[in-house]
Structure formats: structure tokens, C-alpha cells
Amino acid sequence: MKGSGTRTKVLTRVMVSRSEVDLQRIKDEYKKKYRKTLYQDILENLNFAFHLHKHISALPDSQSKNVFFSPLSVSVALAALSLGARGKTHQQLFEGLGFNGTDITAEEVNQAF
């Protein structure tokens, strides 16, 4: 197989194959560590972002205005705040972030963020 682009195509296929293997390994390790799939976690984060956007957009001051925020920044700030909170406040922050106190500990939240 000679010709222009042959090496590039082969190299591209090798790289894609390798990344697919790496991605599967990442997914497997994630599931083993967190007892849920990466997809489930991403879906929970998306739901948090959409719920927050819907809530902010419904506020009177937000009517007919563009609403822009970083879900990651909000999650990081609330997660950091939850680490210092206790009792009901801690529970409310965890619930607001979509965390289940029995599935994830404060230590795991600290490591994740």
C-alpha cells in the first residue's frame, strides 16, 4: 500500500483504536471506583445544569434576558461550600448538587473537585 496519505490513514486508525481502548478502560475504572457509570454521572450533571438554568430563567429579573453561567463553576463552588457545611445545610447542598449522601462521601466530593 503505497501512495499519498497511506501512512496518515494507518496512523489515524491506530490512534483512534488506541483512544477507544483508553476510553473503555476509563469507563471501567470509573464504574469500579464510583459504583455507577460515567454516563450516569454526566447525565446527573447535565440535569443539574438544566434545572439551574430553568430556575434562574424563571426569576423576574431574568425575563427576556440571556442567562449565561458555567455549570462546572457553580458545581465546584457549591461542592466546596458543602465541605464546610454541617447538618441540614450540608444535606440541602448535596441534594441540590444531585449527590446522594449514601453513595458519595464528603471525602469523595473533595477529591473529585
N, CA, C and O atoms as a GROMACS GRO file, in nm:
protein
  452
    1MET      N    1   0.084  -0.118   0.000
    1MET     CA    2   0.000   0.000   0.000
    1MET      C    3   0.088   0.123   0.000
    1MET      O    4   0.131   0.172   0.105
    2LYS      N    5   0.113   0.172  -0.118
    2LYS     CA    6   0.192   0.294  -0.130
    2LYS      C    7   0.101   0.405  -0.178
    2LYS      O    8  -0.004   0.383  -0.238
    3GLY      N    9   0.145   0.523  -0.150
    3GLY     CA   10   0.072   0.637  -0.202
    3GLY      C   11   0.055   0.744  -0.097
    3GLY      O   12   0.079   0.723   0.022
    4SER      N   13   0.014   0.856  -0.146
    4SER     CA   14  -0.005   0.971  -0.058
    4SER      C   15  -0.117   0.944   0.043
    4SER      O   16  -0.227   0.904   0.006
    5GLY      N   17  -0.088   0.968   0.166
    5GLY     CA   18  -0.189   0.955   0.270
    5GLY      C   19  -0.202   0.818   0.332
    5GLY      O   20  -0.273   0.802   0.431
    6THR      N   21  -0.135   0.717   0.277
    6THR     CA   22  -0.149   0.581   0.331
    6THR      C   23  -0.102   0.576   0.476
    6THR      O   24  -0.170   0.521   0.562
    7ARG      N   25   0.013   0.633   0.501
    7ARG     CA   26   0.065   0.632   0.638
    7ARG      C   27  -0.025   0.712   0.732
    7ARG      O   28  -0.048   0.674   0.847
    8THR      N   29  -0.074   0.822   0.682
    8THR     CA   30  -0.162   0.906   0.764
    8THR      C   31  -0.288   0.830   0.801
    8THR      O   32  -0.332   0.836   0.916
    9LYS      N   33  -0.346   0.759   0.706
    9LYS     CA   34  -0.468   0.682   0.734
    9LYS      C   35  -0.442   0.572   0.835
    9LYS      O   36  -0.521   0.550   0.926
   10VAL      N   37  -0.330   0.502   0.818
   10VAL     CA   38  -0.295   0.394   0.911
   10VAL      C   39  -0.270   0.451   1.049
   10VAL      O   40  -0.320   0.398   1.149
   11LEU      N   41  -0.193   0.559   1.056
   11LEU     CA   42  -0.164   0.622   1.184
   11LEU      C   43  -0.292   0.671   1.251
   11LEU      O   44  -0.310   0.654   1.372
   12THR      N   45  -0.381   0.730   1.174
   12THR     CA   46  -0.508   0.777   1.228
   12THR      C   47  -0.589   0.662   1.285
   12THR      O   48  -0.644   0.673   1.395
   13ARG      N   49  -0.596   0.551   1.212
   13ARG     CA   50  -0.672   0.435   1.259
   13ARG      C   51  -0.611   0.376   1.387
   13ARG      O   52  -0.683   0.336   1.478
   14VAL      N   53  -0.479   0.373   1.393
   14VAL     CA   54  -0.412   0.322   1.513
   14VAL      C   55  -0.444   0.413   1.632
   14VAL      O   56  -0.472   0.365   1.741
   15MET      N   57  -0.439   0.543   1.610
   15MET     CA   58  -0.467   0.638   1.718
   15MET      C   59  -0.612   0.628   1.764
   15MET      O   60  -0.639   0.631   1.884
   16VAL      N   61  -0.704   0.615   1.670
   16VAL     CA   62  -0.846   0.603   1.705
   16VAL      C   63  -0.870   0.474   1.783
   16VAL      O   64  -0.940   0.473   1.884
   17SER      N   65  -0.811   0.364   1.736
   17SER     CA   66  -0.826   0.236   1.805
   17SER      C   67  -0.772   0.245   1.947
   17SER      O   68  -0.834   0.196   2.042
   18ARG      N   69  -0.658   0.308   1.961
   18ARG     CA   70  -0.596   0.323   2.093
   18ARG      C   71  -0.684   0.408   2.185
   18ARG      O   72  -0.699   0.376   2.302
   19SER      N   73  -0.740   0.516   2.132
   19SER     CA   74  -0.824   0.602   2.215
   19SER      C   75  -0.952   0.531   2.257
   19SER      O   76  -1.003   0.554   2.367
   20GLU      N   77  -1.004   0.442   2.171
   20GLU     CA   78  -1.123   0.365   2.207
   20GLU      C   79  -1.092   0.270   2.322
   20GLU      O   80  -1.173   0.252   2.412
   21VAL      N   81  -0.974   0.209   2.318
   21VAL     CA   82  -0.931   0.120   2.427
   21VAL      C   83  -0.914   0.200   2.555
   21VAL      O   84  -0.959   0.158   2.661
   22ASP      N   85  -0.849   0.317   2.545
   22ASP     CA   86  -0.829   0.402   2.663
   22ASP      C   87  -0.963   0.447   2.721
   22ASP      O   88  -0.980   0.447   2.843
   23LEU      N   89  -1.057   0.486   2.635
   23LEU     CA   90  -1.187   0.532   2.682
   23LEU      C   91  -1.261   0.420   2.754
   23LEU      O   92  -1.321   0.443   2.859
   24GLN      N   93  -1.256   0.300   2.701
   24GLN     CA   94  -1.323   0.188   2.767
   24GLN      C   95  -1.259   0.160   2.903
   24GLN      O   96  -1.329   0.128   2.999
   25ARG      N   97  -1.129   0.170   2.910
   25ARG     CA   98  -1.060   0.148   3.038
   25ARG      C   99  -1.100   0.256   3.139
   25ARG      O  100  -1.121   0.226   3.256
   26ILE      N  101  -1.110   0.379   3.093
   26ILE     CA  102  -1.153   0.488   3.180
   26ILE      C  103  -1.294   0.461   3.231
   26ILE      O  104  -1.322   0.478   3.350
   27LYS      N  105  -1.384   0.420   3.142
   27LYS     CA  106  -1.521   0.391   3.182
   27LYS      C  107  -1.527   0.278   3.284
   27LYS      O  108  -1.600   0.286   3.383
   28ASP      N  109  -1.449   0.173   3.261
   28ASP     CA  110  -1.446   0.059   3.353
   28ASP      C  111  -1.393   0.098   3.490
   28ASP      O  112  -1.451   0.060   3.592
   29GLU      N  113  -1.284   0.174   3.492
   29GLU     CA  114  -1.226   0.218   3.620
   29GLU      C  115  -1.322   0.311   3.694
   29GLU      O  116  -1.334   0.303   3.817
   30TYR      N  117  -1.388   0.398   3.621
   30TYR     CA  118  -1.484   0.491   3.681
   30TYR      C  119  -1.597   0.414   3.748
   30TYR      O  120  -1.635   0.443   3.862
   31LYS      N  121  -1.650   0.316   3.677
   31LYS     CA  122  -1.760   0.237   3.732
   31LYS      C  123  -1.716   0.159   3.856
   31LYS      O  124  -1.791   0.148   3.953
   32LYS      N  125  -1.595   0.106   3.852
   32LYS     CA  126  -1.544   0.031   3.966
   32LYS      C  127  -1.527   0.124   4.088
   32LYS      O  128  -1.558   0.085   4.200
   33LYS      N  129  -1.477   0.244   4.064
   33LYS     CA  130  -1.449   0.336   4.175
   33LYS      C  131  -1.576   0.400   4.231
   33LYS      O  132  -1.592   0.410   4.353
   34TYR      N  133  -1.667   0.442   4.143
   34TYR     CA  134  -1.784   0.519   4.188
   34TYR      C  135  -1.914   0.440   4.190
   34TYR      O  136  -2.018   0.494   4.227
   35ARG      N  137  -1.910   0.314   4.150
   35ARG     CA  138  -2.027   0.226   4.152
   35ARG      C  139  -2.142   0.276   4.065
   35ARG      O  140  -2.258   0.244   4.091
   36LYS      N  141  -2.110   0.354   3.964
   36LYS     CA  142  -2.206   0.395   3.862
   36LYS      C  143  -2.128   0.431   3.738
   36LYS      O  144  -2.007   0.454   3.743
   37THR      N  145  -2.197   0.437   3.626
   37THR     CA  146  -2.126   0.461   3.501
   37THR      C  147  -2.093   0.609   3.485
   37THR      O  148  -2.156   0.696   3.546
   38LEU      N  149  -1.994   0.635   3.404
   38LEU     CA  150  -1.958   0.772   3.371
   38LEU      C  151  -2.076   0.842   3.305
   38LEU      O  152  -2.101   0.960   3.330
   39TYR      N  153  -2.149   0.769   3.222
   39TYR     CA  154  -2.268   0.823   3.155
   39TYR      C  155  -2.371   0.870   3.258
   39TYR      O  156  -2.429   0.978   3.243
   40GLN      N  157  -2.394   0.791   3.363
   40GLN     CA  158  -2.490   0.830   3.467
   40GLN      C  159  -2.446   0.959   3.535
   40GLN      O  160  -2.529   1.046   3.561
   41ASP      N  161  -2.319   0.970   3.564
   41ASP     CA  162  -2.267   1.091   3.629
   41ASP      C  163  -2.281   1.213   3.538
   41ASP      O  164  -2.320   1.321   3.583
   42ILE      N  165  -2.249   1.196   3.412
   42ILE     CA  166  -2.262   1.306   3.316
   42ILE      C  167  -2.407   1.349   3.306
   42ILE      O  168  -2.438   1.468   3.302
   43LEU      N  169  -2.498   1.251   3.300
   43LEU     CA  170  -2.640   1.281   3.292
   43LEU      C  171  -2.688   1.357   3.415
   43LEU      O  172  -2.766   1.451   3.403
   44GLU      N  173  -2.642   1.317   3.533
   44GLU     CA  174  -2.678   1.388   3.656
   44GLU      C  175  -2.627   1.532   3.654
   44GLU      O  176  -2.698   1.623   3.697
   45ASN      N  177  -2.506   1.553   3.605
   45ASN     CA  178  -2.450   1.688   3.595
   45ASN      C  179  -2.528   1.773   3.495
   45ASN      O  180  -2.553   1.891   3.519
   46LEU      N  181  -2.567   1.713   3.384
   46LEU     CA  182  -2.648   1.785   3.285
   46LEU      C  183  -2.784   1.823   3.344
   46LEU      O  184  -2.832   1.935   3.324
   47ASN      N  185  -2.846   1.730   3.415
   47ASN     CA  186  -2.975   1.759   3.477
   47ASN      C  187  -2.964   1.873   3.577
   47ASN      O  188  -3.051   1.959   3.584
   48PHE      N  189  -2.855   1.874   3.654
   48PHE     CA  190  -2.830   1.984   3.748
   48PHE      C  191  -2.822   2.117   3.672
   48PHE      O  192  -2.885   2.216   3.712
   49ALA      N  193  -2.745   2.120   3.564
   49ALA     CA  194  -2.727   2.243   3.486
   49ALA      C  195  -2.859   2.290   3.425
   49ALA      O  196  -2.890   2.410   3.429
   50PHE      N  197  -2.937   2.198   3.369
   50PHE     CA  198  -3.065   2.236   3.308
   50PHE      C  199  -3.165   2.284   3.414
   50PHE      O  200  -3.239   2.379   3.391
   51HIS      N  201  -3.166   2.218   3.528
   51HIS     CA  202  -3.256   2.258   3.637
   51HIS      C  203  -3.218   2.398   3.687
   51HIS      O  204  -3.306   2.482   3.709
   52LEU      N  205  -3.090   2.422   3.704
   52LEU     CA  206  -3.044   2.553   3.749
   52LEU      C  207  -3.078   2.661   3.647
   52LEU      O  208  -3.124   2.770   3.683
   53HIS      N  209  -3.055   2.633   3.520
   53HIS     CA  210  -3.087   2.729   3.414
   53HIS      C  211  -3.237   2.761   3.413
   53HIS      O  212  -3.277   2.877   3.402
   54LYS      N  213  -3.318   2.658   3.424
   54LYS     CA  214  -3.464   2.677   3.426
   54LYS      C  215  -3.505   2.765   3.544
   54LYS      O  216  -3.588   2.854   3.529
   55HIS      N  217  -3.446   2.739   3.660
   55HIS     CA  218  -3.478   2.815   3.780
   55HIS      C  219  -3.435   2.962   3.765
   55HIS      O  220  -3.513   3.053   3.795
   56ILE      N  221  -3.314   2.984   3.719
   56ILE     CA  222  -3.263   3.121   3.703
   56ILE      C  223  -3.344   3.196   3.597
   56ILE      O  224  -3.376   3.313   3.614
   57SER      N  225  -3.377   3.129   3.488
   57SER     CA  226  -3.452   3.192   3.379
   57SER      C  227  -3.593   3.231   3.422
   57SER      O  228  -3.651   3.324   3.366
   58ALA      N  229  -3.648   3.162   3.520
   58ALA     CA  230  -3.783   3.190   3.567
   58ALA      C  231  -3.789   3.309   3.662
   58ALA      O  232  -3.898   3.359   3.691
   59LEU      N  233  -3.676   3.355   3.711
   59LEU     CA  234  -3.674   3.469   3.803
   59LEU      C  235  -3.719   3.596   3.731
   59LEU      O  236  -3.688   3.613   3.613
   60PRO      N  237  -3.792   3.684   3.799
   60PRO     CA  238  -3.842   3.806   3.734
   60PRO      C  239  -3.732   3.891   3.669
   60PRO      O  240  -3.753   3.947   3.562
   61ASP      N  241  -3.616   3.901   3.732
   61ASP     CA  242  -3.507   3.982   3.677
   61ASP      C  243  -3.445   3.919   3.552
   61ASP      O  244  -3.372   3.987   3.479
   62SER      N  245  -3.472   3.792   3.528
   62SER     CA  246  -3.412   3.722   3.414
   62SER      C  247  -3.502   3.717   3.292
   62SER      O  248  -3.460   3.672   3.185
   63GLN      N  249  -3.626   3.763   3.306
   63GLN     CA  250  -3.720   3.755   3.196
   63GLN      C  251  -3.668   3.832   3.074
   63GLN      O  252  -3.620   3.944   3.086
   64SER      N  253  -3.678   3.770   2.960
   64SER     CA  254  -3.633   3.823   2.830
   64SER      C  255  -3.488   3.872   2.832
   64SER      O  256  -3.453   3.970   2.767
   65LYS      N  257  -3.404   3.803   2.908
   65LYS     CA  258  -3.261   3.830   2.910
   65LYS      C  259  -3.188   3.700   2.884
   65LYS      O  260  -3.240   3.591   2.909
   66ASN      N  261  -3.068   3.712   2.834
   66ASN     CA  262  -2.984   3.594   2.816
   66ASN      C  263  -2.928   3.553   2.952
   66ASN      O  264  -2.880   3.636   3.029
   67VAL      N  265  -2.934   3.424   2.979
   67VAL     CA  266  -2.880   3.370   3.104
   67VAL      C  267  -2.758   3.288   3.069
   67VAL      O  268  -2.766   3.193   2.991
   68PHE      N  269  -2.646   3.325   3.126
   68PHE     CA  270  -2.520   3.256   3.098
   68PHE      C  271  -2.449   3.227   3.229
   68PHE      O  272  -2.430   3.316   3.311
   69PHE      N  273  -2.410   3.101   3.248
   69PHE     CA  274  -2.332   3.063   3.365
   69PHE      C  275  -2.253   2.938   3.332
   69PHE      O  276  -2.280   2.869   3.234
   70SER      N  277  -2.156   2.910   3.415
   70SER     CA  278  -2.075   2.790   3.398
   70SER      C  279  -2.121   2.685   3.499
   70SER      O  280  -2.099   2.701   3.619
   71PRO      N  281  -2.186   2.578   3.451
   71PRO     CA  282  -2.230   2.473   3.545
   71PRO      C  283  -2.116   2.415   3.626
   71PRO      O  284  -2.133   2.383   3.744
   72LEU      N  285  -2.000   2.402   3.565
   72LEU     CA  286  -1.885   2.348   3.638
   72LEU      C  287  -1.845   2.441   3.752
   72LEU      O  288  -1.819   2.396   3.863
   73SER      N  289  -1.839   2.571   3.724
   73SER     CA  290  -1.802   2.668   3.828
   73SER      C  291  -1.902   2.667   3.943
   73SER      O  292  -1.864   2.673   4.060
   74VAL      N  293  -2.030   2.660   3.909
   74VAL     CA  294  -2.134   2.656   4.012
   74VAL      C  295  -2.121   2.527   4.094
   74VAL      O  296  -2.129   2.531   4.217
   75SER      N  297  -2.100   2.415   4.026
   75SER     CA  298  -2.085   2.286   4.096
   75SER      C  299  -1.964   2.286   4.188
   75SER      O  300  -1.972   2.240   4.302
   76VAL      N  301  -1.853   2.339   4.139
   76VAL     CA  302  -1.731   2.343   4.221
   76VAL      C  303  -1.752   2.432   4.343
   76VAL      O  304  -1.714   2.395   4.454
   77ALA      N  305  -1.813   2.548   4.324
   77ALA     CA  306  -1.836   2.639   4.436
   77ALA      C  307  -1.930   2.578   4.539
   77ALA      O  308  -1.904   2.586   4.659
   78LEU      N  309  -2.039   2.516   4.494
   78LEU     CA  310  -2.133   2.455   4.587
   78LEU      C  311  -2.074   2.332   4.656
   78LEU      O  312  -2.099   2.308   4.774
   79ALA      N  313  -1.994   2.255   4.582
   79ALA     CA  314  -1.929   2.138   4.642
   79ALA      C  315  -1.830   2.182   4.749
   79ALA      O  316  -1.822   2.121   4.856
   80ALA      N  317  -1.754   2.286   4.720
   80ALA     CA  318  -1.659   2.339   4.819
   80ALA      C  319  -1.734   2.391   4.942
   80ALA      O  320  -1.692   2.368   5.055
   81LEU      N  321  -1.843   2.459   4.918
   81LEU     CA  322  -1.925   2.510   5.028
   81LEU      C  323  -1.982   2.394   5.111
   81LEU      O  324  -1.989   2.403   5.234
   82SER      N  325  -2.022   2.287   5.044
   82SER     CA  326  -2.080   2.173   5.115
   82SER      C  327  -1.980   2.105   5.208
   82SER      O  328  -2.018   2.046   5.309
   83LEU      N  329  -1.852   2.114   5.175
   83LEU     CA  330  -1.750   2.052   5.259
   83LEU      C  331  -1.738   2.120   5.395
   83LEU      O  332  -1.698   2.057   5.493
   84GLY      N  333  -1.772   2.248   5.400
   84GLY     CA  334  -1.766   2.320   5.527
   84GLY      C  335  -1.900   2.326   5.599
   84GLY      O  336  -1.907   2.368   5.715
   85ALA      N  337  -2.005   2.283   5.531
   85ALA     CA  338  -2.139   2.288   5.591
   85ALA      C  339  -2.166   2.163   5.674
   85ALA      O  340  -2.104   2.058   5.655
   86ARG      N  341  -2.258   2.176   5.766
   86ARG     CA  342  -2.295   2.063   5.852
   86ARG      C  343  -2.448   2.051   5.857
   86ARG      O  344  -2.520   2.145   5.823
   87GLY      N  345  -2.493   1.937   5.898
   87GLY     CA  346  -2.635   1.915   5.924
   87GLY      C  347  -2.723   1.936   5.802
   87GLY      O  348  -2.693   1.889   5.692
   88LYS      N  349  -2.833   2.009   5.824
   88LYS     CA  350  -2.933   2.027   5.720
   88LYS      C  351  -2.878   2.106   5.600
   88LYS      O  352  -2.912   2.077   5.485
   89THR      N  353  -2.793   2.204   5.627
   89THR     CA  354  -2.733   2.282   5.518
   89THR      C  355  -2.650   2.193   5.428
   89THR      O  356  -2.659   2.202   5.305
   90HIS      N  357  -2.570   2.106   5.488
   90HIS     CA  358  -2.488   2.012   5.411
   90HIS      C  359  -2.578   1.921   5.327
   90HIS      O  360  -2.552   1.898   5.209
   91GLN      N  361  -2.683   1.870   5.388
   91GLN     CA  362  -2.776   1.781   5.319
   91GLN      C  363  -2.843   1.853   5.202
   91GLN      O  364  -2.856   1.795   5.093
   92GLN      N  365  -2.885   1.977   5.222
   92GLN     CA  366  -2.950   2.054   5.115
   92GLN      C  367  -2.854   2.082   5.000
   92GLN      O  368  -2.893   2.075   4.883
   93LEU      N  369  -2.730   2.115   5.032
   93LEU     CA  370  -2.631   2.138   4.927
   93LEU      C  371  -2.606   2.011   4.847
   93LEU      O  372  -2.600   2.015   4.724
   94PHE      N  373  -2.592   1.899   4.916
   94PHE     CA  374  -2.571   1.771   4.848
   94PHE      C  375  -2.688   1.738   4.757
   94PHE      O  376  -2.669   1.697   4.642
   95GLU      N  377  -2.810   1.757   4.808
   95GLU     CA  378  -2.929   1.729   4.728
   95GLU      C  379  -2.936   1.822   4.607
   95GLU      O  380  -2.971   1.780   4.497
   96GLY      N  381  -2.904   1.949   4.629
   96GLY     CA  382  -2.906   2.046   4.520
   96GLY      C  383  -2.807   2.011   4.410
   96GLY      O  384  -2.832   2.038   4.292
   97LEU      N  385  -2.696   1.953   4.448
   97LEU     CA  386  -2.595   1.910   4.351
   97LEU      C  387  -2.629   1.775   4.288
   97LEU      O  388  -2.563   1.731   4.194
   98GLY      N  389  -2.732   1.710   4.341
   98GLY     CA  390  -2.770   1.580   4.289
   98GLY      C  391  -2.690   1.466   4.349
   98GLY      O  392  -2.690   1.355   4.294
   99PHE      N  393  -2.623   1.491   4.462
   99PHE     CA  394  -2.547   1.386   4.529
   99PHE      C  395  -2.638   1.311   4.625
   99PHE      O  396  -2.733   1.367   4.681
  100ASN      N  397  -2.608   1.185   4.642
  100ASN     CA  398  -2.678   1.103   4.740
  100ASN      C  399  -2.578   1.076   4.852
  100ASN      O  400  -2.472   1.018   4.828
  101GLY      N  401  -2.610   1.117   4.972
  101GLY     CA  402  -2.518   1.103   5.084
  101GLY      C  403  -2.475   0.961   5.115
  101GLY      O  404  -2.371   0.940   5.177
  102THR      N  405  -2.554   0.863   5.072
  102THR     CA  406  -2.515   0.724   5.095
  102THR      C  407  -2.423   0.672   4.986
  102THR      O  408  -2.348   0.576   5.008
  103ASP      N  409  -2.429   0.733   4.868
  103ASP     CA  410  -2.347   0.687   4.756
  103ASP      C  411  -2.212   0.757   4.747
  103ASP      O  412  -2.117   0.701   4.691
  104ILE      N  413  -2.203   0.877   4.801
  104ILE     CA  414  -2.079   0.954   4.790
  104ILE      C  415  -2.051   1.024   4.922
  104ILE      O  416  -2.142   1.078   4.986
  105THR      N  417  -1.928   1.022   4.963
  105THR     CA  418  -1.890   1.085   5.089
  105THR      C  419  -1.832   1.224   5.063
  105THR      O  420  -1.797   1.258   4.950
  106ALA      N  421  -1.821   1.303   5.170
  106ALA     CA  422  -1.760   1.435   5.159
  106ALA      C  423  -1.616   1.422   5.110
  106ALA      O  424  -1.569   1.506   5.033
  107GLU      N  425  -1.547   1.318   5.154
  107GLU     CA  426  -1.408   1.293   5.110
  107GLU      C  427  -1.402   1.273   4.958
  107GLU      O  428  -1.313   1.326   4.891
  108GLU      N  429  -1.498   1.197   4.903
  108GLU     CA  430  -1.500   1.174   4.758
  108GLU      C  431  -1.533   1.301   4.682
  108GLU      O  432  -1.479   1.325   4.574
  109VAL      N  433  -1.622   1.383   4.738
  109VAL     CA  434  -1.654   1.512   4.675
  109VAL      C  435  -1.529   1.599   4.674
  109VAL      O  436  -1.498   1.661   4.572
  110ASN      N  437  -1.458   1.603   4.785
  110ASN     CA  438  -1.335   1.681   4.794
  110ASN      C  439  -1.233   1.636   4.690
  110ASN      O  440  -1.171   1.719   4.624
  111GLN      N  441  -1.216   1.506   4.674
  111GLN     CA  442  -1.121   1.453   4.575
  111GLN      C  443  -1.166   1.483   4.433
  111GLN      O  444  -1.083   1.510   4.345
  112ALA      N  445  -1.296   1.477   4.409
  112ALA     CA  446  -1.348   1.497   4.273
  112ALA      C  447  -1.332   1.640   4.225
  112ALA      O  448  -1.311   1.664   4.106
  113PHE      N  449  -1.340   1.735   4.318
  113PHE     CA  450  -1.330   1.874   4.279
  113PHE      C  451  -1.196   1.930   4.318
  113PHE      O  452  -1.169   2.048   4.293
   0.00000   0.00000   0.00000
